[in-house]
Amino acid sequence: MSGVAKLAVRVADVVPVNDLVTRFRFEARDGSLLPAFSGGAHTVVEMDDHGTRRLNPYSLMSDPGDRSGYEISVRRDDAGRGGSLFMHRHVRPGMEMVLSHPVNLFGLDSRARKYLMIAGGIGITPFLSQIAQLSRTGGRFELHYAARNPALGSYMDRLQAAHPDRVQCYFDDDGQQIDLARVLSRQPIGTHLYVCGPKGMIAWVLGTAERMGWPPQSLHSEEFIAPPVGQPFTVELAASGHTLNVGAAQSLLEAIEASGVDAPYLCRGGACGQCETKVIRCDGQLLHNDHWLTPEEQAEGRKIMPCVSRAAGGTLVIDR
């Protein structure tokens, strides 16, 4: 997404949803309609966090049929690098911000006869736009949504009121869990499975579906990984001739961008593969955090995803 025109927006609304989640609405500064998007798309929000530039991806949760504004929901992460805290503490109505154009890595496959959706926590957000899209077209869907408790079940009331026969909710504090094998076994042929939520949940859902013989092309998942905090390290950009120090709370991609080198990206969350970069040499250890490279590729150590992965010990040399 480097080098692509951005969207100049103004924050139109900031609404607390519960103790952890806040909803933000953005509208174009000039009052025009924003670009069209489809259910499951995300945008990258740019932040100037007191001199630190942050770019965080968030799923668009608003109705794709309404181009007057975009809405996202952000879960506060007190132990994170600071992006969600900035959104919660500093973003207010009237504030001018910049967004990327929407990108969809989790779109609805038009060949599906039905959509089985499984959401965990803040993973509900892409499904809100998908359900709005399906409601307009008459598409068949079924949603199973797990949260810690009713108070933290973002938009549960809204979903159950609008689709009482299609939405089933579960609460961890009550020991409730979806009977996944039963749900998967009763789906009609041609159903596509979509899952978004914590890593463990995604692995459980996809692994169960695979063992039950679901075709790989019918399985869809999305998880944006936040770049982890780690030890500072040094990276050499072979093509650009730069030597950089990557900070503890800075991603490799952020360090590359701060040096003035234009690096490609789409998701900034280890999901799309756009920022994949060749590793020329690593004197230390590569810490792979993406879910794009295969385990075999990660073990080979010839590639790295700068948006979420980093190095430990020694110097990393990459082709950038």
GUDO-738864 format. One record per residue: x, y, z of N, C-alpha, C in turn. Coordinates in steps of 0.02 Angstrom, whole numbers, padded with zeros to 5 digits, always signed. Layout:
<rs>
XYZXYZXYZ
...
</rs>
This chain:
<rs>
+00041-00060+00000+00000+00000+00000+00043+00062+00000
+00107+00054+00001+00151+00112-00002+00143+00148-00068
+00146+00214-00066+00140+00253-00126+00069+00264-00151
+00020+00236-00116-00050+00242-00137-00082+00302-00102
-00127+00336-00138-00161+00394-00109-00200+00373-00047
-00201+00416+00003-00235+00402+00066-00302+00440+00068
-00341+00425+00118-00407+00457+00128-00402+00507+00185
-00417+00570+00171-00418+00622+00222-00487+00622+00254
-00490+00606+00318-00554+00599+00352-00556+00640+00416
-00616+00648+00442-00627+00681+00506-00665+00633+00550
-00648+00630+00614-00684+00587+00661-00753+00617+00673
-00804+00579+00655-00873+00604+00662-00904+00583+00728
-00882+00526+00756-00914+00502+00817-00867+00455+00853
-00869+00456+00919-00831+00410+00962-00880+00384+01014
-00894+00319+01014-00946+00291+01057-00919+00232+01097
-00915+00237+01163-00897+00178+01203-00949+00123+01195
-00926+00062+01181-00971+00005+01173-00975-00035+01237
-00919-00045+01269-00916-00078+01334-00850-00057+01367
-00830-00092+01420-00771-00072+01458-00706-00076+01417
-00706-00116+01364-00645-00126+01326-00648-00100+01254
-00708-00093+01227-00716-00079+01155-00748-00010+01144
-00720+00027+01097-00748+00092+01076-00757+00092+01001
-00812+00122+00978-00826+00127+00906-00808+00197+00881
-00777+00199+00822-00758+00263+00791-00789+00267+00722
-00815+00326+00706-00842+00338+00639-00802+00393+00605
-00783+00380+00543-00744+00428+00503-00784+00450+00443
-00781+00514+00426-00812+00540+00366-00762+00582+00328
-00770+00586+00261-00723+00625+00221-00724+00698+00242
-00665+00729+00245-00662+00799+00266-00700+00845+00220
-00702+00828+00155-00736+00871+00107-00810+00854+00098
-00835+00807+00138-00905+00788+00135-00923+00740+00080
-00875+00717+00041-00890+00672-00014-00900+00601+00011
-00925+00558-00033-00932+00487-00016-00864+00454-00015
-00855+00408+00031-00793+00371+00035-00793+00313-00015
-00735+00286-00034-00733+00231-00082-00774+00171-00059
-00801+00136-00108-00841+00076-00094-00797+00021-00064
-00827-00022-00024-00793-00080+00004-00842-00136+00010
-00818-00196+00021-00861-00255+00030-00850-00284+00099
-00899-00322+00122-00897-00350+00190-00834-00391+00202
-00800-00377+00257-00737-00410+00274-00676-00368+00261
-00685-00309+00231-00628-00266+00215-00600-00232+00278
-00539-00208+00273-00508-00171+00328-00477-00107+00301
-00463-00061+00346-00426+00000+00330-00369+00007+00380
-00317+00042+00359-00260+00055+00404-00266+00127+00429
-00269+00135+00494-00277+00201+00525-00207+00228+00543
-00192+00288+00519-00128+00320+00535-00137+00364+00598
-00088+00359+00642-00090+00397+00704-00024+00433+00716
-00027+00493+00740+00032+00529+00763+00029+00528+00839
+00061+00478+00868+00058+00467+00940+00116+00505+00973
+00106+00571+00979+00156+00614+01011+00225+00604+00980
+00226+00605+00913+00289+00599+00876+00304+00530+00851
+00269+00480+00876+00278+00411+00852+00223+00397+00801
+00242+00377+00741+00194+00363+00688+00172+00290+00693
+00107+00281+00700+00079+00214+00704+00030+00204+00647
+00030+00143+00619-00018+00125+00568-00048+00058+00587
-00111+00058+00608-00143-00003+00632-00202-00022+00588
-00207-00086+00570-00264-00109+00530-00324-00124+00574
-00383-00104+00550-00446-00120+00585-00499-00139+00534
-00538-00190+00550-00592-00211+00506-00646-00158+00503
-00673-00146+00443-00730-00102+00436-00793-00140+00457
-00830-00112+00503-00890-00146+00529-00954-00115+00504
-00950-00060+00467-01011-00026+00444-01040-00059+00382
-01100-00039+00365-01137-00066+00307-01102-00046+00243
-01080-00094+00201-01047-00076+00138-01092-00034+00092
-01157-00036+00104-01202+00003+00063-01205+00077+00083
-01172+00095+00138-01171+00164+00162-01101+00193+00154
-01091+00233+00103-01025+00262+00090-01017+00331+00121
-01064+00351+00164-01057+00417+00196-01005+00416+00250
-00984+00357+00272-00933+00353+00324-00911+00281+00335
-00854+00274+00369-00828+00209+00388-00831+00204+00464
-00845+00144+00490-00845+00132+00562-00799+00073+00578
-00762+00081+00633-00720+00027+00659-00733+00022+00734
-00716-00034+00762-00717-00042+00835-00648-00063+00858
-00623-00032+00911-00556-00044+00936-00559-00070+01007
-00528-00127+01017-00523-00155+01085-00460-00128+01118
-00467-00101+01177-00410-00074+01213-00364-00129+01237
-00299-00122+01223-00249-00170+01245-00199-00133+01289
-00206-00140+01354-00163-00103+01400-00091-00127+01399
-00079-00187+01374-00011-00214+01371+00019-00210+01301
-00016-00177+01255+00008-00173+01187+00059-00118+01176
+00073-00103+01113+00125-00054+01097+00099+00018+01100
+00034+00027+01103+00007+00094+01113-00044+00118+01063
-00054+00081+01008-00102+00104+00958-00173+00106+00983
-00196+00053+01015-00264+00052+01040-00273+00102+01097
-00221+00111+01138-00226+00161+01192-00231+00231+01163
-00194+00245+01110-00199+00310+01077-00270+00322+01052
-00299+00271+01019-00367+00279+00994-00416+00293+01051
-00410+00257+01105-00457+00264+01161-00446+00330+01199
-00384+00351+01208-00370+00408+01251-00368+00474+01215
-00352+00475+01151-00338+00538+01118-00383+00555+01058
-00415+00505+01028-00455+00520+00969-00524+00546+00991
-00542+00604+00964-00605+00637+00983-00641+00661+00920
-00707+00671+00925-00745+00697+00867-00715+00763+00843
-00712+00771+00777-00684+00830+00747-00610+00825+00730
-00577+00775+00757-00505+00765+00745-00494+00743+00672
-00444+00770+00639-00428+00751+00570-00377+00694+00571
-00391+00642+00531-00348+00583+00528-00340+00561+00456
-00300+00510+00445-00288+00483+00378-00298+00408+00381
-00334+00382+00330-00346+00310+00323-00319+00286+00257
-00306+00221+00253-00291+00190+00188-00356+00175+00152
-00352+00164+00087-00409+00138+00051-00425+00068+00077
-00488+00048+00076-00505-00019+00101-00472-00074+00060
-00452-00127+00094-00425-00188+00064-00463-00247+00093
-00482-00295+00052-00519-00352+00078-00480-00417+00069
-00457-00444+00125-00424-00509+00127-00469-00562+00157
-00532-00544+00170-00579-00588+00206-00648-00582+00174
-00649-00576+00108-00712-00564+00074-00756-00626+00069
-00820-00615+00059-00868-00669+00051-00861-00700-00018
-00852-00765-00020-00846-00802-00083-00915-00808-00114
-00923-00780-00173-00990-00779-00205-01014-00848-00225
-00970-00897-00225-00990-00965-00244-01024-01002-00187
-01019-00976-00126-01047-01011-00068-01123-01012-00069
-01151-01068-00050-01224-01073-00043-01246-01047+00025
-01200-01048+00074-01215-01024+00141-01149-01004+00173
-01153-00958+00222-01093-00935+00258-01100-00951+00332
-01054-00993+00357-01052-01010+00428-00998-00966+00459
-01018-00923+00506-00973-00874+00536-00961-00891+00609
-00896-00891+00629-00879-00904+00698-00834-00848+00722
-00855-00812+00773-00820-00753+00797-00802-00760+00870
-00744-00732+00888-00723-00730+00958-00703-00659+00977
-00735-00630+01028-00717-00563+01052-00723-00510+00998
-00670-00469+00990-00671-00415+00942-00671-00441+00871
-00662-00507+00862-00666-00538+00796-00735-00533+00765
-00783-00506+00801-00850-00497+00773-00852-00443+00720
-00804-00396+00720-00811-00336+00679-00818-00349+00604
-00777-00392+00572-00787-00401+00501-00853-00433+00484
-00880-00472+00530-00944-00505+00517-01002-00456+00517
-00995-00401+00553-01049-00351+00553-01059-00322+00483
-01005-00307+00447-01012-00281+00379-01034-00336+00332
-01010-00397+00343-01031-00452+00299-01105-00467+00307
-01129-00466+00369-01200-00480+00381-01243-00425+00351
-01221-00363+00356-01258-00308+00324-01261-00318+00249
-01206-00339+00219-01205-00352+00147-01251-00410+00129
-01249-00465+00167-01292-00522+00152-01365-00506+00163
-01379-00463+00212-01449-00444+00225-01478-00407+00165
-01436-00370+00130-01460-00333+00071-01472-00380+00012
-01433-00433+00007-01437-00477-00051-01476-00541-00038
-01498-00551+00023-01535-00612+00039-01492-00673+00048
-01428-00663+00062-01382-00720+00071-01395-00757+00136
-01381-00822+00137-01392-00864+00196-01329-00862+00240
-01340-00854+00305-01284-00855+00351-01306-00881+00419
-01256-00902+00458-01267-00925+00526-01206-00902+00567
-01218-00869+00623-01163-00842+00663-01161-00873+00732
-01101-00895+00752-01088-00918+00820-01035-00871+00849
-01052-00839+00905-01012-00784+00931-00996-00795+01004
-00932-00799+01021-00910-00812+01090-00878-00749+01119
-00894-00735+01182-00864-00679+01218-00853-00700+01290
-00814-00660+01326-00799-00678+01396-00863-00680+01438
-00905-00629+01431-00968-00626+01467-01014-00579+01430
-01079-00574+01449-01125-00531+01412-01104-00458+01410
-01072-00433+01463-01053-00363+01464-01000-00347+01411
-00959-00396+01392-00907-00385+01342-00926-00413+01274
-00987-00433+01266-01011-00458+01201-01032-00400+01156
-00984-00370+01123-00997-00311+01081-01048-00327+01026
-01101-00288+01025-01153-00291+00972-01195-00355+00975
-01190-00394+01028-01230-00455+01033-01304-00440+01032
-01325-00391+01072-01396-00374+01075-01423-00354+01007
-01385-00314+00972-01405-00291+00906-01412-00349+00857
-01365-00394+00858-01365-00450+00811-01422-00499+00827
-01432-00513+00892-01486-00560+00910-01555-00531+00896
-01562-00465+00905-01626-00433+00891-01642-00434+00816
-01592-00423+00775-01603-00420+00703-01607-00489+00671
-01572-00538+00700-01569-00605+00669-01576-00659+00723
-01633-00662+00757-01640-00708+00814-01631-00781+00797
-01646-00801+00736-01640-00871+00717-01572-00889+00687
-01529-00840+00679-01466-00852+00646-01404-00840+00690
-01416-00813+00749-01360-00793+00792-01363-00832+00858
-01308-00867+00875-01302-00903+00938-01242-00875+00975
-01251-00858+01040-01197-00827+01079-01175-00874+01135
-01112-00869+01154-01081-00911+01205-01038-00868+01251
-01035-00887+01316-00998-00847+01364-00947-00890+01402
-00884-00871+01397-00830-00909+01428-00839-00915+01503
-00860-00859+01535-00867-00860+01608-00920-00909+01633
-00966-00927+01588-01018-00976+01605-01000-01046+01582
-00939-01055+01557-00917-01120+01535-00949-01144+01471
-00976-01098+01432-01010-01117+01370-00961-01120+01312
-00970-01169+01269-00928-01176+01210-00969-01204+01153
-00956-01180+01094-00991-01204+01035-00977-01278+01025
-01028-01316+01009-01021-01387+00991-01000-01389+00918
-00936-01376+00907-00911-01364+00839-00923-01422+00792
-00908-01483+00815-00916-01541+00771-00989-01547+00749
-01035-01536+00795-01106-01540+00778-01126-01486+00728
-01103-01425+00741-01120-01369+00696-01092-01382+00626
-01030-01404+00623-01000-01417+00557-01034-01474+00520
-01055-01525+00557-01083-01585+00525-01152-01573+00495
-01187-01521+00518-01256-01511+00492-01261-01456+00439
-01205-01434+00413-01207-01382+00362-01220-01412+00293
-01258-01377+00251-01271-01402+00184-01208-01399+00141
-01206-01442+00090-01150-01441+00043-01147-01373+00011
-01085-01347+00005-01077-01281-00025-01070-01226+00027
-01071-01244+00092-01062-01194+00145-00988-01175+00149
-00975-01111+00159-00907-01087+00171-00902-01065+00244
-00846-01082+00275-00834-01067+00345-00788-01007+00352
-00809-00959+00393-00770-00899+00407-00758-00894+00482
-00696-00883+00503-00681-00877+00575-00634-00819+00586
-00648-00780+00639-00606-00724+00657-00607-00718+00733
-00548-00714+00764-00544-00711+00836-00474-00726+00859
-00466-00748+00921-00399-00765+00947-00367-00822+00909
-00301-00823+00909-00263-00873+00871-00284-00944+00889
-00292-00958+00954-00311-01026+00974-00378-01046+00947
-00425-01000+00946-00492-01015+00920-00489-01030+00845
-00451-00989+00809-00445-00999+00737-00415-01068+00722
-00362-01086+00758-00330-01150+00747-00377-01208+00762
-00415-01201+00816-00464-01253+00835-00517-01262+00782
-00545-01207+00759-00600-01210+00709-00574-01238+00643
-00519-01212+00618-00494-01235+00554-00470-01308+00558
-00436-01326+00614-00412-01394+00622-00469-01444+00624
-00523-01426+00660-00581-01470+00664-00613-01478+00596
-00621-01424+00560-00652-01427+00493-00610-01469+00446
-00544-01462+00449-00500-01501+00405-00506-01575+00420
-00507-01592+00485-00512-01663+00504-00579-01692+00483
-00630-01650+00478-00696-01673+00458-00705-01673+00382
-00652-01656+00346-00655-01662+00274-00680-01601+00236
-00684-01543+00269-00704-01483+00233-00652-01465+00180
-00673-01447+00120-00625-01429+00068-00586-01366+00087
-00521-01365+00074-00480-01306+00093-00506-01241+00065
-00534-01243+00004-00557-01180-00027-00620-01152+00006
-00650-01191+00052-00710-01167+00087-00694-01139+00156
-00630-01138+00174-00609-01116+00241-00576-01047+00237
-00600-01000+00277-00575-00931+00275-00563-00907+00347
-00507-00874+00358-00493-00848+00425-00458-00781+00419
-00463-00741+00473-00428-00678+00476-00407-00664+00547
-00343-00644+00554-00317-00623+00619-00261-00574+00605
-00269-00512+00629-00215-00463+00623-00172-00468+00686
-00109-00485+00677-00064-00492+00733-00030-00425+00747
-00032-00403+00808+00003-00342+00827+00077-00357+00832
+00121-00314+00805+00193-00325+00813+00211-00330+00886
+00246-00382+00907+00262-00390+00978+00318-00345+01000
+00319-00330+01063+00375-00295+01093+00433-00345+01102
+00494-00323+01088+00551-00368+01093+00615-00330+01107
+00671-00364+01105+00735-00332+01116+00754-00291+01055
+00785-00232+01064+00810-00193+01007+00860-00235+00966
+00863-00222+00901+00911-00257+00859+00931-00212+00801
+00983-00232+00766+01010-00193+00710+00992-00228+00644
+00972-00188+00595+00957-00216+00529+00993-00175+00476
+01021-00209+00427+01052-00176+00370+01007-00186+00309
+00992-00130+00275+00952-00133+00214+01001-00134+00155
+01010-00193+00125+01061-00202+00075+01049-00159+00013
+00987-00155-00009+00973-00117-00071+00976-00042-00060
+00960-00020+00000+00957+00052+00014+01021+00080+00046
+01062+00035+00074+01123+00057+00105+01115+00087+00174
+01058+00073+00207+01045+00100+00274+01061+00047+00327
+01085+00070+00384+01090+00028+00443+01046+00059+00497
+00999+00019+00523+00948+00046+00568+00949+00009+00634
+00929+00044+00686+00917+00013+00751+00841+00009+00761
+00817-00051+00769+00745-00063+00779+00731-00063+00853
+00688-00018+00876+00673-00012+00947+00632-00069+00975
+00629-00074+01041+00593-00129+01074+00519-00129+01057
+00489-00070+01052+00417-00065+01038+00405-00042+00967
+00453-00054+00923+00448-00033+00853+00452-00095+00809
+00410-00098+00758+00414-00154+00712+00470-00141+00662
+00493-00195+00630+00544-00188+00578+00518-00145+00521
+00455-00154+00502+00425-00114+00449+00424-00041+00468
+00406-00025+00530+00405+00045+00552+00475+00076+00550
+00525+00037+00568+00594+00063+00566+00615+00076+00494
+00597+00032+00449+00613+00042+00378+00580+00105+00352
+00516+00115+00369+00480+00174+00346+00510+00238+00375
+00530+00235+00439+00558+00294+00472+00624+00315+00441
+00658+00268+00407+00721+00284+00375+00711+00317+00307
+00648+00321+00285+00633+00351+00220+00627+00302+00164
+00632+00237+00177+00626+00185+00126+00552+00167+00119
+00528+00167+00058+00458+00152+00044+00449+00076+00040
+00417+00046+00089+00408-00027+00092+00335-00045+00080
+00322-00098+00043+00252-00117+00028+00217-00148+00088
+00151-00139+00091+00111-00172+00142+00037-00168+00121
-00002-00213+00149-00075-00209+00142-00108-00214+00210
-00089-00264+00250-00125-00276+00313-00087-00253+00375
-00021-00253+00373+00021-00237+00431+00007-00283+00490
-00020-00342+00476-00037-00388+00530-00016-00459+00517
+00032-00470+00471+00058-00537+00460+00013-00583+00421
-00037-00555+00385-00087-00597+00354-00085-00600+00278
-00059-00547+00245-00069-00541+00173-00009-00560+00131
+00051-00558+00157+00111-00575+00119+00141-00519+00078
+00110-00461+00079+00132-00406+00036+00202-00381+00054
+00220-00382+00118+00284-00353+00140+00340-00405+00142
+00327-00466+00119+00377-00519+00121+00444-00495+00092
+00497-00507+00129+00564-00482+00111+00616-00537+00118
+00663-00538+00071+00716-00589+00071+00767-00573+00126
+00785-00625+00163+00837-00619+00214+00904-00638+00183
+00951-00592+00182+01018-00606+00155+01062-00639+00208
+01058-00614+00270+01098-00643+00323+01067-00626+00391
+01072-00671+00437+01050-00657+00506+01100-00689+00553
+01136-00647+00590+01186-00672+00637+01154-00699+00701
+01092-00679+00713+01057-00702+00772+01000-00749+00755
+00943-00737+00784+00884-00781+00775+00827-00741+00745
+00794-00769+00695+00734-00738+00668+00674-00758+00711
+00634-00708+00730+00574-00720+00771+00514-00709+00726
+00489-00763+00698+00432-00759+00651+00367-00756+00690
+00326-00706+00676+00261-00698+00709+00203-00696+00661
+00217-00704+00596+00164-00701+00546+00127-00768+00540
+00072-00767+00504+00040-00830+00484+00031-00831+00409
+00082-00805+00374+00084-00808+00301+00136-00860+00278
+00196-00856+00304+00248-00905+00286+00230-00973+00315
+00246-01026+00278+00235-01093+00304+00287-01108+00359
+00274-01157+00402+00324-01175+00452+00391-01193+00420
+00389-01224+00361+00451-01242+00327+00489-01180+00304
+00453-01131+00277+00485-01069+00256+00514-01031+00316
+00478-01031+00371+00505-00998+00431+00568-01032+00455
+00569-01098+00453+00628-01136+00475+00688-01124+00430
+00676-01114+00365+00731-01102+00317+00765-01035+00331
+00728-00986+00357+00757-00921+00374+00777-00879+00315
+00745-00889+00258+00763-00850+00198+00714-00792+00184
+00661-00789+00223+00611-00737+00213+00589-00711+00281
+00565-00648+00281+00538-00620+00342+00481-00573+00324
+00432-00568+00368+00376-00522+00360+00389-00462+00407
+00416-00407+00382+00437-00351+00425+00381-00320+00466
+00318-00330+00448+00264-00298+00485+00257-00325+00556
+00273-00390+00566+00262-00419+00633+00321-00459+00659
+00369-00476+00615+00425-00518+00636+00488-00476+00648
+00534-00504+00686+00594-00467+00704+00653-00515+00714
+00707-00490+00740+00766-00531+00753+00790-00521+00824
+00830-00568+00847+00859-00563+00914+00933-00583+00910
+00977-00539+00935+01048-00554+00936+01080-00543+00868
+01137-00512+00866+01172-00502+00803+01138-00453+00757
+01157-00455+00693+01131-00408+00643+01091-00446+00590
+01035-00416+00571+00993-00443+00517+01007-00403+00454
+01018-00436+00398+01028-00404+00333+00973-00426+00287
+00934-00378+00260+00878-00396+00216+00882-00359+00150
+00848-00384+00101+00848-00355+00033+00793-00303+00028
+00807-00244+00054+00756-00190+00053+00792-00124+00041
</rs>
